[in-house]
Amino acid sequence: MPRTRTKGLHGDQLSIPMDQPAQLVRTPRSPLTTEDKSTAALNVAAKDRGPDPRNPPKRDDRIVSNKRRPKGTGSIRERHGRYQATYSFIDGTGSRWRRAQVFDTKTEARRWLNERLAEVATGHVADTGGLTVGRYFSDWLGSLGMSQLEAATVSWYRSAATRHIMPALGSVKLAKLSPVMIESFLADKAENGRLDGKGGLGPASVRRLQVTLHKALEAAVRKGMLARNPADFADSPRMPPRDVTVDVWTPDELVRFIEATQTDRLAAVWRLAAMSGLRRSELVGLQWPDIDLDRGWLSVRRSVVIVDGGPPIVKPPKTAKSRRTVELDGRTVSGLREWRRTQLEERLRAGDAWKPGEWVVADELGAYLRPDRLGKRFVALSKAAGLRTITIRQLRHSHATALLAAGESPKVVQERLGHSSISVTLDVYSAVLPNMQREAVERLAQMFDA
């Protein structure tokens, strides 16, 4: 096989024709020349300077030597023998926050950073800085004016927050508020929550505090200020149910009151309240088109409430079940007919001074009575009759208790009172039900023994 030797850049080289099989033979390479060294140095310098600005990289080119972490993955730095983990996030208001924490080991820092990044990825990240519960509730109450809540509901939240929640938990940082703190707060209010220092709050009042806390903290979760709602994990305090039938009138006391108020200007209204079980706000909200005197029933279509001592507000009934029809007895209908004639006579005497509207519970000029004024007048008449002092709300309980004691079905009582469900009726008047069960079994025994 012919072989030729040529003079190359790096010395003599052996050339072998490729069309014939042969084994290549390595030959020693000569040292680099001065020209070669200069070229290599220029290549290294160009690599250190980065891409040539006269020949920029294309958009799809990737710089694989860049060791920086992608955005949103945080960072870990060693500082004085410890490790600082840092990450950033954007909260519900659009503000960017940067958070960092120092750990003894890199493993601890990585674990913490991964947990925080997982919260960011799932939308559960939260941070409130040094914001306290008191400051947050103050801002939250201010924002309720822009909500679609009724004025009475806003007043309900404001009373619970300013009188109980903020004084007790206001100094706690919002981020540090825990389910245990909420449980302790509710338990304390159940035992010593009355503002007059005469014991604890009732089950309904404690429940109001719990609902207010949950509503406010749920708003903090939606805004990205809390990762979770601590009220979701707080247990309600165990409280014995309050027996509303303790402070009610007996059927005999109801009769005495109706008889004692027969000469009062609002005699028909007092009988209607005792025989219908309407709420005070529903009683004041009645208008004459709501009452069918021929068929003997009325429809509850509105209520009148007072918010924070301000002017009365006319609003729809409390719930869908509150919008109901209530049957009336014959004597109550007769009393309302007489009251209707009396009002028409007052309207003729008032002339142009008569107020617009067809309110049933009205003054001498046709304007509806404020609910608080009606309540005070009821208490005054009760005292004048020598009866135990109760409120119109307790008069409603008296009506329901009398019906249940007479053997009426709880379902009928629920419909008359406008409770949202029969379970509410059974819970509220549970003290009356054992007597009903005893009477029912006695009637069943008489059927079998007859």
C-alpha positions in Angstrom: 0.0 0.0 0.0 1.6 3.4 -1.0 2.1 5.9 1.7 3.0 9.5 1.4 4.4 11.9 4.0 3.3 15.5 3.9 4.3 18.7 5.7 1.5 20.0 8.0 0.9 22.7 10.4 2.0 20.6 13.3 4.9 18.8 11.7 5.1 15.7 9.5 2.0 13.7 9.1 1.4 10.3 7.5 -1.2 10.2 4.7 -3.0 6.9 3.8 -5.4 6.6 0.9 -9.0 5.9 2.3 -10.0 3.6 -0.6 -7.9 0.9 0.9 -8.3 -0.6 4.3 -5.4 0.2 6.6 -4.8 0.8 10.2 -4.1 4.4 11.3 -0.9 5.0 13.0 -0.6 7.7 15.7 2.3 10.1 15.3 3.5 12.4 17.9 2.4 16.0 17.6 4.8 18.9 17.7 4.5 21.6 20.3 2.2 24.6 19.5 3.7 27.4 17.6 3.5 31.1 18.8 0.7 31.6 16.3 -1.3 28.7 17.8 -0.9 30.1 21.3 -2.1 33.5 20.3 -5.2 32.0 18.7 -6.1 30.0 21.8 -5.7 33.0 24.1 -8.0 35.0 21.9 -10.6 32.2 22.1 -10.5 32.2 25.9 -10.8 36.0 26.1 -13.8 35.9 23.8 -15.5 33.3 26.0 -15.0 35.4 29.1 -16.5 38.5 27.5 -19.6 36.6 26.6 -21.5 36.8 23.3 -20.1 39.1 20.6 -22.3 42.2 20.5 -21.9 42.3 16.8 -23.4 38.8 16.5 -26.1 38.7 19.3 -27.7 35.3 20.2 -31.1 34.5 18.6 -34.3 34.5 20.6 -34.5 30.7 20.9 -30.8 30.4 22.0 -30.4 29.3 25.7 -27.5 30.3 27.9 -26.8 27.0 29.6 -24.1 28.5 31.8 -26.5 30.8 33.7 -26.8 29.2 37.2 -29.5 31.7 38.6 -32.7 30.1 39.8 -35.9 30.8 37.8 -38.2 33.6 39.1 -40.7 32.5 41.8 -38.5 29.7 43.2 -36.8 31.7 46.0 -33.2 31.6 47.1 -31.0 30.3 49.9 -27.8 32.1 50.9 -25.2 31.3 53.4 -24.5 34.0 55.9 -22.1 33.7 58.8 -22.5 30.0 58.9 -26.3 30.0 58.7 -28.7 29.8 55.8 -31.2 32.4 54.9 -34.2 31.3 52.7 -36.0 34.1 50.8 -39.1 34.2 48.6 -41.6 36.7 47.3 -45.3 36.6 46.5 -48.2 38.9 45.5 -51.1 39.1 47.9 -54.9 39.5 47.1 -54.5 43.3 46.8 -51.8 43.1 44.1 -49.0 44.1 46.4 -45.7 42.2 46.3 -44.2 40.9 49.6 -40.7 39.6 50.2 -40.2 37.2 53.2 -37.0 35.6 54.6 -36.1 33.4 57.5 -32.7 32.1 58.8 -32.0 28.5 59.7 -29.1 26.6 61.1 -28.9 24.1 58.3 -29.4 24.2 54.6 -31.9 21.3 54.8 -34.1 23.2 57.2 -34.0 26.3 54.9 -34.8 24.2 51.9 -37.8 22.5 53.6 -39.2 25.8 54.8 -38.7 27.4 51.4 -40.4 24.5 49.6 -43.4 24.7 52.0 -43.8 28.4 51.4 -43.5 28.0 47.6 -46.2 25.3 47.7 -48.5 27.8 49.5 -47.8 30.3 46.8 -48.5 27.7 44.0 -51.8 26.7 45.6 -52.9 30.2 46.4 -52.8 29.7 50.1 -50.0 32.1 50.8 -50.7 34.7 53.4 -48.9 37.4 55.3 -50.2 40.2 57.5 -47.0 41.6 58.8 -47.7 43.2 62.2 -51.4 43.8 61.6 -53.4 43.2 64.8 -56.9 41.8 65.1 -58.1 45.1 66.4 -56.8 47.0 63.4 -58.1 44.4 60.9 -61.6 44.4 62.4 -61.6 48.2 62.4 -60.9 48.1 58.6 -63.3 45.2 58.0 -66.2 47.0 59.7 -65.5 50.1 57.6 -65.7 48.0 54.4 -69.1 46.6 55.3 -70.7 49.8 54.3 -69.9 48.9 50.6 -71.4 45.4 50.9 -74.9 44.2 50.1 -75.6 43.3 53.7 -78.7 44.8 55.4 -78.2 47.6 57.8 -79.4 45.5 60.7 -76.9 42.8 59.9 -74.0 45.3 59.7 -75.1 46.7 63.1 -75.2 43.1 64.4 -71.5 42.6 63.4 -70.4 46.0 64.6 -71.9 45.4 68.1 -70.2 42.0 68.4 -66.9 43.3 67.2 -66.6 46.6 69.2 -68.1 45.4 72.5 -66.5 41.9 72.7 -64.1 40.8 70.1 -61.8 43.9 69.7 -61.4 44.5 73.5 -60.5 40.9 74.1 -58.4 40.0 71.0 -57.5 43.4 69.6 -53.8 43.3 70.6 -53.2 39.8 69.1 -51.5 39.8 65.7 -53.8 38.5 63.0 -51.3 36.0 61.8 -51.0 34.6 65.3 -54.7 34.2 66.0 -55.3 30.5 66.6 -58.3 28.2 67.0 -57.3 27.7 70.7 -57.4 31.5 71.3 -60.9 31.6 69.7 -62.2 28.7 71.8 -60.8 30.4 75.0 -62.4 33.7 74.0 -65.8 32.1 73.5 -65.7 30.1 76.7 -64.8 33.2 78.7 -67.8 35.1 77.1 -70.1 32.2 78.0 -69.0 32.4 81.6 -68.3 36.1 82.2 -69.4 37.9 79.0 -72.2 40.2 80.2 -71.1 43.9 80.0 -72.9 44.6 83.3 -70.8 41.9 85.1 -73.8 39.7 86.0 -72.6 36.5 84.5 -72.1 35.0 81.0 -73.8 35.5 77.7 -76.5 33.2 76.4 -76.1 30.6 73.7 -77.5 33.0 71.0 -75.1 35.8 71.9 -72.1 33.5 72.0 -73.2 32.1 68.6 -73.3 35.7 67.3 -69.7 36.3 68.3 -68.7 33.0 66.6 -70.5 34.0 63.4 -68.9 37.5 63.4 -65.4 36.1 63.9 -65.9 33.5 61.1 -67.3 36.1 58.7 -64.5 38.6 59.3 -61.7 36.0 59.1 -63.1 34.5 56.0 -62.8 37.9 54.3 -59.1 37.9 55.4 -58.6 34.5 53.7 -60.3 35.7 50.5 -57.9 38.8 50.4 -54.8 36.6 50.9 -54.1 37.9 54.4 -54.6 34.5 56.0 -53.8 31.0 54.7 -56.8 29.5 56.5 -59.6 30.6 58.7 -58.8 29.7 62.3 -62.5 29.9 63.2 -63.1 26.9 61.0 -61.1 24.8 63.5 -62.4 26.3 66.7 -65.0 24.2 68.7 -68.1 25.9 70.0 -68.3 26.0 73.8 -70.8 23.5 75.3 -73.6 25.5 76.8 -76.9 24.4 78.3 -79.8 25.5 76.2 -81.6 28.4 77.6 -85.3 27.7 78.3 -87.3 30.5 76.8 -90.5 29.1 78.3 -89.4 30.1 81.8 -90.3 33.8 81.4 -93.5 33.5 79.5 -97.1 34.1 80.5 -99.5 31.3 81.2 -102.8 31.2 79.3 -104.5 32.7 82.3 -102.0 35.6 82.3 -102.6 36.1 78.6 -106.4 36.4 79.2 -105.8 38.9 82.1 -103.7 41.1 79.9 -106.3 41.1 77.0 -109.0 42.0 79.5 -107.0 44.7 81.2 -106.2 46.4 77.8 -109.8 46.4 76.4 -110.1 50.2 77.0 -106.7 51.1 75.5 -106.5 52.8 72.1 -104.5 49.8 70.8 -106.6 47.1 72.3 -107.0 45.3 69.0 -103.2 45.4 68.4 -102.5 43.8 71.8 -105.0 41.0 71.2 -103.5 40.5 67.7 -100.0 40.3 69.2 -101.1 37.7 71.8 -103.1 35.6 69.3 -100.8 35.6 66.3 -97.2 35.3 67.7 -95.9 37.9 65.3 -92.5 39.5 65.9 -92.5 43.1 67.1 -91.0 44.2 63.8 -93.6 42.3 61.8 -96.4 43.7 64.0 -95.3 47.3 63.3 -94.9 46.5 59.6 -98.5 45.5 59.0 -100.6 47.5 56.6 -104.3 47.1 56.1 -104.0 45.5 52.6 -102.1 42.7 54.3 -105.2 41.7 56.3 -108.2 39.9 54.8 -110.9 40.5 57.4 -113.5 38.5 55.4 -111.4 35.4 55.2 -109.8 35.9 58.6 -106.0 35.8 57.9 -103.1 38.2 57.5 -99.9 38.1 55.4 -96.5 39.0 56.7 -94.8 41.0 53.9 -92.5 43.5 55.7 -91.0 44.5 59.0 -89.8 47.7 60.6 -86.5 47.7 62.5 -84.3 50.2 64.2 -80.6 50.2 63.6 -78.1 51.7 66.1 -80.8 54.0 67.5 -81.5 55.6 64.2 -84.7 56.1 62.3 -86.8 53.0 61.7 -86.1 51.1 58.5 -88.8 49.2 56.5 -87.4 46.0 55.1 -88.6 42.6 53.8 -89.2 39.8 56.3 -86.3 38.2 58.1 -86.2 35.0 56.0 -88.2 33.3 53.2 -90.2 31.3 55.8 -91.0 34.6 57.6 -93.0 35.6 54.6 -96.1 33.7 55.6 -99.9 33.6 56.1 -101.3 33.6 59.7 -104.8 32.5 60.4 -106.8 34.7 62.9 -109.6 33.8 65.3 -113.1 35.4 65.1 -112.8 37.7 68.1 -109.4 39.1 66.9 -111.0 39.8 63.4 -113.9 41.6 65.1 -111.5 43.7 67.1 -109.5 44.6 64.0 -112.7 45.7 62.2 -113.5 48.0 65.1 -110.0 49.4 65.1 -110.2 50.0 61.3 -113.3 52.2 61.9 -111.6 54.1 64.6 -108.6 54.8 62.4 -110.9 56.1 59.6 -112.5 58.5 62.1 -109.0 59.7 63.2 -108.1 60.3 59.6 -111.1 62.5 59.0 -110.2 64.6 62.1 -106.5 64.9 61.1 -107.3 66.1 57.6 -104.1 67.2 55.7 -102.0 66.3 58.7 -102.6 62.6 58.1 -99.5 60.7 57.2 -99.4 58.7 53.9 -99.6 54.9 54.3 -102.1 52.4 55.7 -100.3 51.3 58.8 -102.2 49.1 61.2 -100.1 50.0 64.3 -100.2 53.8 63.9 -100.5 56.9 66.0 -103.3 59.5 65.8 -101.9 61.0 62.6 -101.4 57.7 60.7 -97.7 57.3 61.2 -96.4 53.9 62.2 -95.2 53.5 65.8 -91.6 53.0 66.4 -90.9 49.4 67.5 -89.2 50.6 70.7 -92.1 52.9 71.6 -94.5 50.0 71.1 -92.3 47.8 73.4 -92.2 50.4 76.1 -96.0 50.8 76.0 -96.5 47.1 76.3 -94.3 46.9 79.4 -96.1 49.8 81.0 -99.5 48.2 80.4 -98.3 44.8 81.8 -97.1 46.5 85.0 -100.4 48.4 85.3 -102.3 45.1 85.0 -100.2 43.6 87.9 -98.6 41.0 85.6 -95.0 39.8 85.4 -93.0 42.1 83.2 -92.1 40.5 79.9 -91.3 41.8 76.4 -93.2 41.5 73.2 -90.7 38.9 72.2 -91.6 36.9 75.3 -95.3 37.4 74.4 -94.5 35.6 71.1 -92.9 32.8 73.1 -96.1 32.7 75.3 -98.2 32.3 72.3 -96.1 29.3 71.0 -95.9 27.7 74.4 -99.7 27.9 74.9 -100.3 26.2 71.5 -97.9 23.4 72.3 -99.3 22.9 75.8 -102.7 22.6 74.2 -101.5 19.7 72.1 -100.9 21.6 68.8 -98.5 20.1 66.3 -95.0 21.6 66.3 -95.3 21.9 62.5 -98.3 24.2 62.9 -96.4 26.3 65.5 -93.4 26.5 63.2 -95.6 27.8 60.3 -97.3 30.4 62.5 -94.0 31.7 64.0 -92.2 31.7 60.6 -89.2 29.6 61.8 -86.8 28.5 59.1 -87.3 24.9 60.0 -89.1 22.7 62.4 -85.9 21.8 64.2 -85.7 25.5 65.3 -89.1 25.2 66.8 -88.3 21.9 68.5 -85.0 23.3 69.9 -86.5 26.5 71.2 -89.5 24.9 72.9 -87.9 21.6 73.9 -89.0 22.1 77.5 -92.7 21.9 76.5 -92.4 18.7 74.4 -92.0 16.1 77.2 -95.4 17.1 78.6 -96.9 16.7 75.1 -95.4 13.3 74.8 -96.9 12.2 78.1 -100.3 13.5 77.1 -100.1 11.8 73.7 -99.3 8.4 75.2 -102.2 8.8 77.7 -104.6 9.5 74.8 -103.2 6.4 73.0 -103.7 4.3 76.1 -107.3 5.5 76.4 -107.9 4.4 72.8 -106.6 0.9 73.5 -108.4 0.6 76.8 -111.8 1.8 75.5 
